[in-house]
């Protein structure tokens, strides 16, 4: 099972967290409809290190930015989000 170190609660099982998405995408600043469709629907499926949003939904409810290897599930960094 994946273990995530919450900066507030310590090491917890993955079952306490909810995956909330890719933390590397940015919302387009223009009103271009094609750019917005790409932002909403077209996501990468990276192999290797990837930064993701997770929420400690069954704990302190804080949002975290987690850097995780998508093949090995090793976690290299967990940051609290102010």
Number of C-alpha atoms within 10 A of each C-alpha: 7 10 16 23 17 22 12 11 11 9 11 15 12 16 13 15 21 15 15 13 13 17 15 9 13 8 10 14 8 8 8 9 10 9 14 15 11 12 14 10 8 10 10 8 9 10 10 12 16 17 20 18 19 22 20 21 14 12 13 12 13 18 20 25 19 24 19 19 16 15 10 10 14 15 18 12 13 19 14 12 9 6
